[in-house]
């Protein structure tokens, strides 16, 4: 986790594109994650400007790599400004980046609401989007662990139906650009961001069955962020069986 990354070279860009081609992944299926250091709603002018410049840099790197989306956590008020002011700053930060970088969509990730993080309510996401002038290039990535920790009950198929109906009503399913599929180590409404393997933890497996069988999620990246990378292949095989 660092503020400054080395500039991409022509060779590294070419190698990245070649690797995607080799494994059969289209650029539209790639959803890179911005640095966790970014705080686009930072209460201090210096921290805010640093985050904004780093965000623009990450958007430009996506553009260089031929990628169309960048996922990021919206930010935190750090207890020094009110929530509403923080949301306005996040929206202004997004607008600045979209004005400077063409062709890349800013994809806001919902948070667990841990500490002073904003973005854990669907209403937060909607307010940020509504305040962005270039909102046609703003999307959302939903993290299953974060949603559950924030109080959205995805532990049953009925709960999933209600939560995604609410998301559609408040934000709009048309905004959904990707999902992070994670179990939750802590309980419903815990506001604790701790991922668990898909078949362990407090969330259960109903949400993964729901997502894999609902055509609304067919054409977006579904990304694992579960612990234990050695289990990823088995988790992916299990998800594919759910979709069959």
KEZA-701416 format. One record per residue: residue number from 1; residue in one letter; x, y, z of N, C-alpha, C in turn. Coordinates in steps of 0.001 Angstrom, whole numbers, plus 524288, in hexadecimal, padded with zeros to 5 digits. Layout:
<rs>
   i aa  n_c1  n_c2  n_c3 ca_c1 ca_c2 ca_c3  c_c1  c_c2  c_c3
 NUM  A     X     Y     Z     X     Y     Z     X     Y     Z
...
</rs>
This chain:
<rs>
   i aa  n_c1  n_c2  n_c3 ca_c1 ca_c2 ca_c3  c_c1  c_c2  c_c3
   1  X 80351 7FB67 80000 80000 80000 80000 8037E 804D6 80000
   2  X 803A9 80765 7FB8C 806F8 80BFE 7FB24 80449 8100F 7F7BD
   3  X 80600 814F0 7F855 80392 8193B 7F580 80559 8197F 7EFD4
   4  X 80A57 8187A 7EEE9 80C71 8193F 7E9A7 80E27 8140D 7E747
   5  X 80C0B 812E1 7E2BA 80D9C 80E28 7DFE7 8110A 80FBF 7DB4C
   6  X 81476 80C35 7D9C9 817D8 80D4E 7D549 81482 80DEE 7D064
   7  X 815F3 8117E 7CCEA 81307 81205 7C7FA 8130B 80CDF 7C4F7
   8  X 80EC7 80BDB 7C247 80E7A 80729 7BF09 811EF 807D4 7BA39
   9  X 814C1 803CA 7B8EC 81801 803F0 7B435 814F8 801A9 7AF9B
  10  X 816C6 802E4 7AAF6 81454 800B1 7A63F 8146C 7FABD 7A670
  11  X 818C7 7F89E 7A842 8194E 7F2EA 7A899 8157A 7F08D 7AC7C
  12  X 814C9 7F316 7B103 8113D 7F0EE 7B4FA 80B91 7F145 7B32F
  13  X 80A43 7F56E 7B069 804F3 7F5FF 7AE4E 803EB 7F1BF 7AA3C
  14  X 807BF 7F0EF 7A6D6 80737 7ECF0 7A2C4 806BC 7E780 7A537
  15  X 809EB 7E681 7A935 809D1 7E164 7ABD4 8049C 7E079 7AE8C
  16  X 8027A 7E490 7B102 7FD6B 7E417 7B3A5 7F928 7E29A 7AFB9
  17  X 7F8FB 7E55C 7AB64 7F4F8 7E44C 7A774 7F59D 7DED5 7A51B
  18  X 7FA82 7DD42 7A45B 7FB9C 7D80D 7A23C 7F9E6 7D3CF 7A614
  19  X 7FAE8 7D4AA 7AB20 7F952 7D0DE 7AF1F 7F366 7D03B 7AF48
  20  X 7F08C 7D48B 7AEDA 7EAD1 7D438 7AEB6 7E90E 7D0E8 7AA14
  21  X 7EB6D 7D1F7 7A5A7 7EA12 7CF13 7A0E5 7EB34 7C93E 7A18B
  22  X 7EFA8 7C80F 7A3E3 7F157 7C29E 7A492 7ED7B 7BF83 7A7E0
  23  X 7EB79 7C1EA 7AC0D 7E7E3 7BF20 7AF8F 7E226 7BFF0 7AE18
  24  X 7E12F 7C2F2 7A9FA 7DBDB 7C394 7A80E 7D874 7C723 7AB50
  25  X 7DAD8 7CB10 7ADB3 7D7DC 7CEE3 7B0C3 7D77F 7D3F6 7ADA7
  26  X 7D2B6 7D5DC 7ACE5 7D1F4 7DACB 7AA1E 7D2D9 7DF58 7ADDE
  27  X 7D4BA 7E3D0 7ABE8 7D58C 7E85B 7AF4C 7D0B0 7E9E5 7B26D
  28  X 7CC09 7E92E 7B01A 7C73D 7EAB5 7B2DC 7C62B 7E740 7B79C
  29  X 7C8CD 7E2B6 7B7DD 7C810 7DF29 7BC4A 7CBD0 7E054 7C0D0
  30  X 7CF41 7E428 7C00F 7D32C 7E571 7C40A 7D150 7EA22 7C734
  31  X 7D163 7E98F 7CC62 7CFD3 7EDD9 7CFD8 7D42C 7EEB6 7D3DA
  32  X 7D809 7F1F6 7D27E 7DC5A 7F2DF 7D622 7DA95 7F5F5 7DAE6
  33  X 7DD7E 7F569 7DF1D 7DC3C 7F7F1 7E417 7E034 7FC3E 7E524
  34  X 7DE4A 800F8 7E627 7E1C3 80557 7E768 7E441 8048B 7ECC4
  35  X 7E840 80786 7EDD5 7EB0D 80730 7F2CE 7E769 80807 7F773
  36  X 7E853 80503 7FB92 7E54E 8059F 80062 7E6CB 80A9E 8034A
  37  X 7EB09 80D1B 801C4 7ECAD 811F3 80453 7E931 8168B 802D8
  38  X 7E68F 81629 7FE69 7E355 81A81 7FC8C 7DEF5 81BC2 8005F
  39  X 7DE16 820C7 8013C 7D984 82290 8042C 7D75D 8274E 8014D
  40  X 7D3AA 8264C 7FDC6 7D19A 82A70 7FA6B 7CDEA 82E1E 7FD45
  41  X 7CCE5 82D09 80248 7C9BD 83094 80579 7CCD4 832B5 80A0F
  42  X 7D1FD 832DF 80988 7D585 8344F 80DD7 7D41F 839A9 8101F
  43  X 7D41B 83A1C 8155A 7D2C0 83F1E 817CA 7D6ED 84356 81730
  44  X 7DBD3 841D3 8164D 7E015 845A1 815FB 7E17B 846CB 81050
  45  X 7E23E 84BC5 80EF1 7E373 84D2D 80980 7E824 84A42 80745
  46  X 7EC41 849A1 80A65 7F0FB 84709 80879 7EFF7 84140 80751
  47  X 7ED60 83E95 80AFA 7EC1B 83915 80A35 7E85C 8384D 805B2
  48  X 7E4B4 83BF1 80513 7E0E2 83BA1 800D8 7E397 83C2F 7FB90
  49  X 7E70B 8400C 7FB1F 7E9BF 840F7 7F62B 7ED49 83C60 7F4C2
  50  X 7EFED 83A3B 7F8A9 7F357 835B7 7F7C6 7F02D 83117 7F5B2
  51  X 7EB9E 83033 7F813 7E834 82BED 7F662 7E629 82CD9 7F0E2
  52  X 7E4AD 831B3 7EFCB 7E290 832E9 7EA9D 7E6A0 83213 7E657
  53  X 7EB6B 833B8 7E747 7EF83 8330C 7E35A 7F0C0 82D42 7E285
  54  X 7F0D7 82A4C 7E6C9 7F1E6 824AC 7E65E 7ED7E 821E3 7E371
  55  X 7E8A4 8239C 7E44D 7E421 8214D 7E1A6 7E469 82265 7DBC8
  56  X 7E5B1 82730 7DA65 7E645 82896 7D4E1 7EA8E 8254B 7D262
  57  X 7EEDD 82496 7D533 7F32B 82159 7D33E 7F156 81BC1 7D237
  58  X 7EE36 819A1 7D5CD 7EC4B 81442 7D518 7E887 813E8 7D077
  59  X 7E545 817ED 7CFC6 7E1C1 81801 7CB3E 7E4EE 8182A 7C62B
  60  X 7E919 81B43 7C62A 7EC64 81BA4 7C17C 7EF16 81673 7C04C
  61  X 7F09D 813A4 7C45C 7F312 80E86 7C396 7EF2A 80AB3 7C12D
  62  X 7EA48 80AE5 7C2ED 7E635 807A1 7C084 7E5B9 808E4 7BAB7
  63  X 7E5A1 80DEB 7B98D 7E537 80FA8 7B420 7E9BC 80D83 7B0DB
  64  X 7EE7E 80DC4 7B2F6 7F31D 80BC8 7B034 7F2BC 805E8 7AF2F
  65  X 7F066 80319 7B2E7 7F004 7FD64 7B27D 7EB51 7FB9F 7AF47
  66  X 7E82A 7FF63 7AD8A 7E38F 7FE0D 7AA75 7DF07 7FC1F 7ADBB
  67  X 7DF0F 7FD6C 7B2D1 7DADE 7FBC8 7B659 7D6D8 8001F 7B6DF
  68  X 7D1F7 7FE99 7B797 7CDA8 8025D 7B767 7CB61 803BF 7BCBC
  69  X 7CD3F 8012A 7C0E2 7CAE4 801F9 7C60C 7CF1F 80219 7CA3D
  70  X 7CE2D 80534 7CE65 7D196 8052F 7D2FD 7CE34 80516 7D7DF
  71  X 7CF04 8011D 7DB19 7CC21 8006A 7DFFE 7CF09 8032B 7E473
  72  X 7CC1C 80599 7E800 7CE9F 80851 7EC60 7CADC 808CA 7F0FC
  73  X 7CD16 8094D 7F5AB 7CA00 80A6E 7FA55 7C935 81056 7FA99
  74  X 7C478 81220 7FBD6 7C365 817BC 7FB71 7C689 81B32 7FF24
  75  X 7C6F7 819B9 80418 7C9F7 81D0A 807A1 7C7E3 81D0A 80D28
  76  X 7CA10 8208F 8104B 7C8EB 820AD 815E2 7C922 82647 817E5
  77  X 7C57F 82796 81B74 7C588 82CE9 81DA7 7C93E 82D73 8224C
  78  X 7CB38 828FC 8243F 7CF0B 828DE 82887 7CD27 82BA8 82D74
  79  X 7C7FA 82C65 82DCC 7C5C3 82EEB 83268 7C6B7 834C4 8329B
  80  X 7C892 83705 82E44 7CA05 83C90 82E56 7C67D 84006 82AFB
  81  X 7C365 83DA8 827A4 7BF57 8407E 824C5 7BA73 83D22 824EE
  82  X 7B5F1 83F76 823C4 7B130 83C4B 823F7 7B0C9 838E3 81F16
  83  X 7AD70 834F5 81F84 7ACD8 83114 81B5E 7AB64 8338E 81626
  84  X 7A7B6 83740 81650 7A5EB 839C7 81184 7AA3E 83CAD 80EB2
  85  X 7AD7C 83F73 811A7 7B1E8 8424A 80F5C 7B5BA 83E7F 80CDD
  86  X 7B696 83A1B 80F6E 7BA19 8361B 80D5B 7B811 833FF 80828
  87  X 7B305 832EA 807D9 7B0B6 830DF 80304 7B140 834C9 7FE8B
  88  X 7B092 839CF 7FFBC 7B139 83DE7 7FBC3 7B6D3 83DE8 7F9B9
  89  X 7BA9B 83D62 7FD4C 7C021 83D5F 7FBB5 7C162 838A7 7F847
  90  X 7BF1B 83436 7F996 7BFEE 82F89 7F65F 7BDF6 8308C 7F0CF
  91  X 7B946 832BE 7F063 7B701 833D9 7EB3E 7BA65 837AD 7E82E
  92  X 7BC4E 83BBB 7EACD 7BFAE 83F91 7E830 7C4C9 83D0C 7E663
  93  X 7C6D5 83982 7E993 7CBAA 836BD 7E82E 7CAE2 83371 7E348
  94  X 7C670 830B5 7E30F 7C539 82D74 7DE7D 7C4C6 830DA 7D99F
  95  X 7C1F7 83539 7DA1A 7C14A 838BE 7D5A7 7C684 83AAF 7D38A
  96  X 7CA06 83C24 7D719 7CF32 83E01 7D568 7D1FB 839E8 7D21D
  97  X 7D1CB 83506 7D3F2 7D473 830CC 7D124 7D1E8 82FC4 7CBDA
  98  X 7CCB9 82FB2 7CBBD 7C9F6 82E98 7C6DC 7CAD4 832E7 7C2DA
  99  X 7CB86 837BA 7C4B5 7CCA1 83C11 7C126 7D202 83B7B 7BEA1
 100  X 7D5AD 8393C 7C17E 7DB13 838EA 7BF99 7DC50 833E3 7BCA5
 101  X 7D935 82FCC 7BD9B 7DA55 82AB6 7BB2D 7D57F 828C7 7B841
 102  X 7D601 8282C 7B32F 7D194 82667 7B000 7D15C 82074 7AFCA
 103  X 7CCA2 81E68 7AF1A 7CBFE 818E3 7ADD5 7CC42 81509 7B24C
 104  X 7CCEA 816E8 7B721 7CD27 81368 7BBA6 7C8AB 814BB 7BF59
 105  X 7C5D2 810B0 7C103 7C174 8115D 7C4A7 7C35F 810D3 7CA42
 106  X 7C1B0 81466 7CD9C 7C2F1 8142C 7D330 7BEF4 810A1 7D5D9
 107  X 7C0C3 80C63 7D837 7BD4B 80875 7DA89 7BDD4 808A0 7E07E
 108  X 7B9D4 80AB1 7E311 7B9E4 80B53 7E8C0 7B882 80627 7EB57
 109  X 7BBAA 80485 7EF0F 7BA89 7FFBB 7F1FE 7B7BB 8010D 7F716
 110  X 7B397 7FE24 7F83B 7B112 7FEC7 7FD54 7B4D4 7FD02 8019C
 111  X 7B489 7FF7F 80618 7B804 7FE1A 80A71 7B4E6 7FB6D 80EC7
 112  X 7B7C0 7F964 81298 7B542 7F6DB 8171A 7B38A 7FAD7 81B31
 113  X 7B541 7FFC0 81A84 7B3F1 803C1 81E61 7B761 80387 82334
 114  X 7BBF0 80129 82296 7BF8C 800C9 82703 7C1EB 80627 82820
 115  X 7C285 8076D 82D18 7C4CF 80C74 82E82 7C18F 810F1 82C6C
 116  X 7C420 8148E 829B6 7C15C 8192A 827AD 7C0B1 818EC 821C1
 117  X 7C0F3 81430 81F93 7C050 81392 819E8 7BAC1 814D2 81832
 118  X 7BA48 8179D 813E5 7B528 81872 8117B 7B478 81467 80D25
 119  X 7AFB9 8141C 80B07 7AEB7 81080 806BA 7AC73 80B4E 80867
 120  X 7AAF1 80AD4 80D60 7A8CC 805D8 80F32 7A2E2 80586 80E82
 121  X 7A061 809FB 80DAF 79AC9 80A0A 80C76 79A22 80AEE 80699
 122  X 7963B 80869 8044F 7951B 80950 7FECA 793FB 80F1B 7FDCF
 123  X 7919A 811A8 801BE 7906A 8173D 80139 7955E 81A80 8009A
 124  X 79999 818DF 80333 79E96 81BA8 8028A 7A061 81B5D 7FCDC
 125  X 7A01F 816A5 7FAA4 7A1D5 815DE 7F53C 79E88 8192C 7F188
 126  X 79965 8192A 7F270 795D4 81C28 7EF1B 796F6 821FF 7EF78
 127  X 7980B 823DB 7F430 7991F 82975 7F4DD 79E28 82B09 7F219
 128  X 7A229 827CD 7F295 7A713 828EF 7EFD5 7A610 82941 7E9F8
 129  X 7A371 8254C 7E7DA 7A26F 8251B 7E232 79F41 829D2 7E06F
 130  X 79B3B 82B2F 7E375 797D9 82F97 7E206 79AD5 834BB 7E1C3
 131  X 79F0C 83525 7E4CB 7A212 83A04 7E506 7A673 83A41 7E0F0
 132  X 7A752 835F3 7DE2C 7AB68 835DA 7DA27 7A922 837C2 7D4F9
 133  X 7AB8D 83BBE 7D2B9 7A99C 83DDB 7CDC6 7AA14 839D3 7C964
 134  X 7AE65 836E0 7C973 7AF61 832F6 7C559 7AD66 82D9A 7C71A
 135  X 7A8AF 82D77 7C942 7A6D9 828A8 7CBD5 7A5F2 8241D 7C814
 136  X 7A5D3 82526 7C30A 7A544 820CC 7BF52 7A9FC 81D2A 7BF97
 137  X 7AE57 81F2A 7C19C 7B317 81BFF 7C20F 7B431 81A90 7C7C1
 138  X 7B007 819C1 7CAB0 7B090 817F3 7D01E 7AD6E 812F3 7D0C0
 139  X 7AFDC 80EFC 7D301 7AD35 80A11 7D421 7AE1C 80880 7D9BF
 140  X 7AC38 803D9 7DB13 7ACAD 801D7 7E06E 7AE8E 7FC34 7E03E
 141  X 7B1E2 7FAD1 7E3F4 7B35F 7F561 7E4E8 7B153 7F3EF 7EA4D
 142  X 7AE55 7EFBE 7EA9C 7AC3A 7EE02 7EFA6 7AF7E 7E98E 7F1D5
 143  X 7B120 7EA2C 7F6AC 7B40A 7E628 7F985 7B03D 7E378 7FD3E
 144  X 7AFC8 7DE4E 7FCD1 7ABE8 7DB77 7FFFB 7AD20 7DBB9 805CD
 145  X 7B21C 7DB5C 80737 7B39D 7DBC7 80CBB 7B251 7E12F 80ED3
 146  X 7B3C7 7E53B 80BE3 7B2D2 7EA97 80DA0 7ACFD 7EB9B 80E58
 147  X 7A9D7 7E9D2 80A93 7A42E 7EAB5 80AF1 7A1EA 7E81A 80FCC
 148  X 7A373 7E347 810C6 7A188 7E05D 81552 7A342 7E307 81A60
 149  X 7A832 7E493 81A9C 7AA3B 7E73C 81F43 7A786 7EC79 82025
 150  X 7A5BD 7EEE2 81BD9 7A312 7F3EC 81C3A 79D54 7F365 81DB7
 151  X 79B61 7EE8F 81E06 79602 7EDBD 81FBA 79241 7EBE3 81B91
 152  X 79431 7EAD7 816D9 790D6 7E8D3 812AC 790E8 7E2DA 812EF
 153  X 78C6F 7E091 81429 78C39 7DAF2 81544 78BF5 7D7B4 81042
 154  X 79079 7D5B1 80EC2 790F2 7D27A 80A0C 79146 7CCAD 80B54
 155  X 78FA7 7CB38 81002 79077 7C5CF 811C4 78C58 7C1FC 80FC8
 156  X 78823 7C3FB 80D5F 78412 7C09F 80B1D 782B5 7C29E 805A8
 157  X 78041 7BF4D 80288 77EC0 7C105 7FD45 77AB5 7C568 7FD90
 158  X 77737 7C51E 80183 77352 7C948 80238 775FE 7CE6A 803A7
 159  X 779ED 7CDF9 80705 77CE4 7D29D 80886 77FB7 7D4F8 803E2
 160  X 781FB 7D1A0 8009F 784B0 7D376 7FBEE 780EE 7D664 7F859
 161  X 77C4D 7D424 7F7AD 77851 7D6A3 7F460 7771C 7DC22 7F65C
 162  X 77662 7DC98 7FB7E 7750E 7E1A3 7FDDE 77991 7E584 7FD66
 163  X 77E57 7E3AB 7FE65 782E7 7E729 7FE3B 783E6 7E923 7F8B1
 164  X 783AE 7E5A2 7F4D9 784C0 7E760 7EF82 78041 7EAA5 7ED52
 165  X 77B7B 7E9B1 7EF25 77720 7ED23 7EDBD 77815 7F29D 7EFE5
 166  X 779FA 7F2D1 7F4C8 77B2C 7F7E3 7F733 77F9D 7FAA1 7F44B
 167  X 7839F 7F7A1 7F2E9 787F6 7F9EC 7EFF3 78601 7FC1E 7EAC4
 168  X 7829E 7F933 7E824 78080 7FAF4 7E321 77D59 7FFF4 7E3CA
 169  X 77A58 80031 7E7FC 7770A 804C0 7E8FE 77A50 80993 7EA6A
 170  X 77E4F 808D6 7EDA4 78153 80D44 7EFB4 785B6 80EEE 7EBFE
 171  X 78875 80B1C 7E9C5 78D03 80C3E 7E675 78BEE 80AF1 7E0C0
 172  X 789BB 8064C 7DFD0 7889A 80480 7DA7E 78C2A 80010 7D8E5
 173  X 789DD 7FB92 7D789 78D01 7F718 7D5C9 79031 7F874 7D0EB
 174  X 78E64 7FC4C 7CDF4 79149 7FDE6 7C944 796AA 8000C 7CAA3
 175  X 79768 8018F 7CF91 79C7C 803A6 7D150 7A056 7FF54 7D2DD
 176  X 79E6F 7FA82 7D36B 7A1C5 7F652 7D56F 7A5D6 7F4BE 7D159
 177  X 7AAD0 7F567 7D2B2 7AF15 7F44C 7CF0D 7B273 7EFB0 7D0BB
 178  X 7B16A 7ED88 7D559 7B473 7E91A 7D734 7B2DB 7E7B0 7DCB3
 179  X 7B4AD 7E317 7DE7B 7B3AB 7E170 7E3D9 7B888 7DEE9 7E61E
 180  X 7B941 7DFB6 7EB2E 7BD44 7DCE8 7EE20 7BA79 7D8C4 7F15A
 181  X 7BBB9 7D3E0 7F055 7B924 7CF84 7F2FC 7BC76 7CDC7 7F79A
 182  X 7BA80 7CED1 7FC46 7BD5A 7CD98 80113 7B99D 7CBBE 80545
 183  X 7BB53 7C7E8 80859 7B892 7C6A9 80D20 7B9B0 7CADD 8112F
 184  X 7B6CF 7CAB9 81586 7B774 7CEA9 819A5 7B8E7 7CC04 81EC6
 185  X 7BD3E 7CDAA 820FE 7BF0C 7CB59 825E1 7BB96 7CCE9 82A78
 186  X 7B971 7D1B5 82A39 7B634 7D3B9 82E7F 7B075 7D3D3 82CE0
 187  X 7AD0C 7D4DB 830A3 7A772 7D45E 82FC3 7A4EB 7D8ED 82CE8
 188  X 79FE0 7D83E 82BD2 79CB3 7DC30 8292E 79CDA 7E156 82C38
 189  X 79E19 7E596 82970 79E20 7EABF 82BE7 7A2BA 7EBC4 82F81
 190  X 7A6BA 7E87C 82F40 7AB41 7E90E 832C3 7AE80 7EDE3 83183
 191  X 7AE25 7EFC3 82CB7 7B158 7F424 82ABB 7B72D 7F2DF 82AFF
 192  X 7B870 7EDD7 82AA2 7BDE7 7EC19 82AC1 7BF47 7E9AC 82579
 193  X 7C366 7EBA8 82306 7C505 7E9E0 81DD7 7C906 7E57F 81E59
 194  X 7C710 7E0BB 81F20 7CA7F 7DC2C 81F65 7C845 7D7EA 81BE2
 195  X 7CB06 7D6D1 817AD 7C938 7D2EF 813E5 7CA24 7CD67 815EC
 196  X 7C6C3 7C9DA 81435 7C747 7C44C 8157A 7C6E3 7C12F 81068
 197  X 7C8BA 7BC4A 81058 7C7DB 7B8ED 80BC6 7C203 7B897 80A87
 198  X 7C0B4 7B764 805AB 7BB40 7B785 803F2 7B7AF 7B3FE 80728
 199  X 7B9A5 7AF76 808C8 7B648 7ABB6 80B85 7B748 7ABA5 81166
 200  X 7B9A7 7AFC8 8135B 7BA91 7B046 818FA 7B898 7B599 81AD4
 201  X 7B8CD 7B683 81FE3 7B73E 7BB93 821EE 7B169 7BC02 822D2
 202  X 7AF97 7C0DF 82372 7AA3F 7C1F9 8252B 7A658 7C2CC 820BA
 203  X 7A83C 7C3C7 81C0B 7A4BB 7C528 817BE 7A1B5 7C07F 815A1
 204  X 7A429 7BBF2 8155B 7A19D 7B774 812F1 7A258 7B780 80D0D
 205  X 79FD5 7B3DB 80A65 7A0D1 7B323 804C9 79C41 7B4B5 80140
 206  X 797CB 7B624 80386 79328 7B751 80053 79434 7BBB8 7FC70
 207  X 79721 7BFAB 7FE1A 79815 7C429 7FAAE 79B3E 7C2A2 7F5DE
 208  X 79ECF 7BEF1 7F674 7A20F 7BD63 7F1FF 79EDB 7BA28 7EE1D
 209  X 79B67 7B6E3 7F029 797D0 7B3F9 7ECCA 7943D 7B7C7 7E9E4
 210  X 7924D 7BBB6 7ECA9 78ECD 7BFA1 7EA67 79184 7C283 7E5E8
 211  X 79642 7C456 7E6E1 79927 7C759 7E2FA 79A6E 7C404 7DE32
 212  X 79C20 7BF31 7DF1F 79DCD 7BBDE 7DAC5 7993D 7BA10 7D764
 213  X 7946A 7BA70 7D96D 78FDD 7B89F 7D673 78C6F 7BD13 7D46D
 214  X 78DFA 7C1F1 7D58A 78AE0 7C673 7D3DF 78D7F 7C8F8 7CF1E
 215  X 78AC8 7C946 7CAAE 78D36 7CB4D 7C5E2 78EFE 7D0FD 7C641
 216  X 78D12 7D3ED 7CA20 78EBA 7D964 7CAAB 79490 7D9DC 7CBE1
 217  X 796E2 7D596 7CDCA 79C6B 7D5B7 7CF42 79FE8 7D301 7CB33
 218  X 79D9A 7D1A3 7C6AE 7A066 7CE66 7C2DC 7A506 7D118 7C040
 219  X 7A48E 7D618 7BF24 7A872 7D88E 7BBBE 7ABDD 7DC83 7BE9B
 220  X 7ACB7 7DB9B 7C3AA 7B017 7DF18 7C6B5 7B45E 7DBE0 7C961
 221  X 7B8C6 7DE4A 7CA9E 7BCD6 7DB6C 7CD7B 7BAEF 7D9CB 7D2EA
 222  X 7BBCF 7D4E1 7D445 7BABE 7D2D8 7D988 7C009 7D145 7DBC2
 223  X 7C1C8 7D40E 7DFB0 7C731 7D3A0 7E179 7C773 7D183 7E705
 224  X 7CAAF 7CD8F 7E7C9 7CBA2 7CB7C 7ED0A 7CFA4 7CED7 7EFDA
 225  X 7CE84 7D01E 7F4C2 7D25B 7D2A6 7F82F 7D2AF 7CFA5 7FD5A
 226  X 7D1B0 7CAA0 7FCFF 7D1B8 7C767 801B8 7D753 7C667 8037B
 227  X 7D811 7C554 80898 7DD4F 7C3EB 80A62 7DEE5 7BE9C 8080F
 228  X 7E3BF 7BD31 808A0 7E5CC 7B81D 806D4 7E5A4 7B786 800E1
 229  X 7E935 7BA1C 7FE21 7E967 7B9A6 7F867 7E99A 7B405 7F670
 230  X 7EBAB 7B080 7F9A7 7EC03 7AB08 7F7EE 7E69A 7A88C 7F766
 231  X 7E290 7AB08 7F996 7DD3A 7A8F7 7F92D 7DA2B 7AB56 7F49A
 232  X 7DC63 7AF38 7F1FB 7D966 7B203 7EDFF 7D786 7AE76 7E999
 233  X 7DADD 7AB03 7E7BC 7D951 7A799 7E35C 7D498 7A446 7E4DA
 234  X 7D4A0 7A22C 7E9A7 7D03D 79EF5 7EB78 7CB55 7A246 7EC21
 235  X 7CBF3 7A713 7EE09 7C763 7AA81 7EEB1 7C511 7ABF7 7E968
 236  X 7C860 7ACDF 7E594 7C675 7AE21 7E055 7C39B 7A973 7DDF4
 237  X 7C5C9 7A4C6 7DEAD 7C318 7A009 7DCBE 7BDC2 79F7E 7DF56
 238  X 7BD7A 7A087 7E467 7B882 7A025 7E746 7B490 7A41C 7E535
 239  X 7B64C 7A8EF 7E443 7B2CE 7ACF2 7E221 7B0C2 7AB5E 7DCC1
 240  X 7B41F 7A91C 7D997 7B273 7A774 7D458 7AE76 7A30C 7D4A5
 241  X 7AF0A 79FAF 7D87D 7AB1C 79B88 7D939 7A5D5 79DE6 7DAB8
 242  X 7A5F0 7A207 7DDD9 7A10B 7A4A0 7DF58 79E47 7A6E8 7DA92
 243  X 7A15C 7A8A2 7D6C6 79F22 7AB1A 7D219 79D0C 7A724 7CE32
 244  X 79EB8 7A249 7CEB9 79D5B 79E47 7CAD8 7978D 79CEE 7CB0A
</rs>
